[in-house]
Amino acid sequence: MTTAPIAGQPATDFIDQKIAKLDDWRGATLARMRALIHEAVPDVVEEVKWMGTPVWSSGGIICTGETYKAVVKLTFLKGASLPDPHKLFNSSLEGNARRAIDIQAGGTVDADAFKQLVRAAAALNAEGATAKRRPKAAG
């Protein structure tokens, strides 16, 4: 796993510390979702952006993991373009691009469905990267 440094600190270490500081349900939830992301896309890249927000990428951003007082929010930047047959997205539904999963205390997310969503996001990023590399047809 490749990580981007944060002030000389690997992103993985920064995220580890962030989770450890959240010594309640939010830390446990973020740690679980992080593990599922790694299971879904083993070569995922961990980064930290936007003043300490964990970001998981593969050919582009898959999702971010934010923690608030009442929810852990996983925002998929291209979520509106992803199939969501299990209806995991429950937040940020009104936009044209992003979709989010808000997890409250005691809430759970179907692990297999979540991993499918993460894989779909990585595949969408790869598809976009491939399209950018293709030469334009002569016309």
Buried (B, 14 or more C-beta within 10 A) or exposed (E): EEBBEBEEEBBBBBBBEBBEEBEEBBBEBBBBBBEBBBBBBEEBBBBBBEEEBBBBBBBBBBBBBBBEEEBBBBBBBBBBBBEBEEEBBBBBEEEEEBBBBBBEEEEEBEBEBBBBBBBBBBBBBEEBEEEEEEEEEEE
